[in-house]
């Protein structure tokens, strides 16, 4: 759908069409709708990111928690499946899968949300390296990093 068509949608239809951009969080699109018309994808992305920044910390945490663990073999959105497959996370060797599972669990227990990484253009080795490094961060640092990664994921999704 092109921008003029998106700009002409009702708020509920806009949220319905773009609610998946920020993983299972249509409230982001619903709130960004008020900033129409969008002159570019950059403007749309900026409006959506601004709404996340304005959200309460509980809303931001719920957004982070809506994302699946990387490499999880559980129910995921079609976008997440495609993104993770593109990074080779669906073809991990047994030892890499075990390490990823262990680090994901440690990360989630430490921070209270899943490890988030915009995987487009990255390899499974890049992802594991980042996870090993980021699991040692502070909660405040990692909360900010996770939100920044969500913004990158959303940008990739808007670009199609």
Number of C-alpha atoms within 10 A of each C-alpha: 6 8 14 12 9 19 17 12 14 12 17 15 15 20 21 14 15 21 18 18 23 25 22 16 20 20 21 25 28 20 18 23 23 10 12 15 14 18 11 12 14 13 14 23 21 16 21 25 23 15 18 23 13 11 15 11 12 9 16 19 16 14 21 23 18 16 20 20 22 24 22 16 11 9 9 15 14 9 15 20 19 13 20 22 16 16 20 15 23 17 13 14 9 9 9 16 17 12 13 23 16 12 17 24 16 15 22 16 11 15 16 15 23 21 28 25 22 20 23 16 9 14 15 22 14 13 20 18 11 14 19 15 10 16 18 11 15 11 13 10 10 19 21 11 17 22 20 16 18 23 21 18 22 20 21 15 17 15 9 7
